[in-house]
Amino acid sequence: MSTSCVTGIHHDHDVYSAQCPCRAVLDLLANKWSALAIGALEHGPRRFGDLQRTLQGISPKVLTQTLRRLETYGFVSRTVYPAIPLHVDYALTDLGERAAVPMRMLRDWVETNMDEIVPRGCDPAV
């Protein structure tokens, strides 16, 4: 399904089109760490260390890259407070809040249906 481009940059937005900039946004939002970071920020601003503890398994480098990309695309805001040590909060923007809704639904669906999902060629008992 395509929609008209109100910016006038393109005729329409169509994620199935190889040249559509929608693909970059879809790539960002479909990323595991982006989806989890947005979910972790749904209940309000969080500090970097708090996010890293919540997103178990993410390295500081990958979390930094993820937050920067989300900030670049306008999903996350970064607020620096002049203190020693430096205090930085990350929060969802209005756009990020709107993106969080379908992402929450997807996370909920995965958790609800996980017991029925068995990768082919894998022993379900493992």
CORVENKA-V774083 format. One record per backbone hydrogen bond with DSSP energy under -0.5 kcal/mol. NH is the residue of the N-H (numbers start at 0). CO is the residue of the C=O. Records with the same first field share a line. If there is no record, write none. Layout:
BEGIN
NH->CO, CO
END
This chain:
BEGIN
2->12
4->10
5->3
7->4
12->2
13->11
16->13
19->16
22->19
23->20
24->20
25->21
26->22
27->23
28->24
29->25
30->26, 27
34->30
35->31
36->32
37->33
38->34
39->35
40->36
41->38
43->40
45->89
47->87
50->46
51->47
52->48
53->49
54->50
55->53
57->54
62->58
63->59
64->60
65->61
66->62
67->63
68->64
69->65
70->66
71->67
72->68
73->70
74->69
75->69
76->90
78->88
79->77
80->78, 86
81->79
82->80
84->82
86->80
87->85
88->78
89->45
90->76
91->40
92->74
96->92
97->93
98->94
99->95
100->96, 97
101->97
102->98
103->99
104->100
105->101
106->102
107->103
108->104
109->105
110->106
111->107
112->108
113->109
115->112
116->112, 113
117->115
121->118
123->121
125->122
END
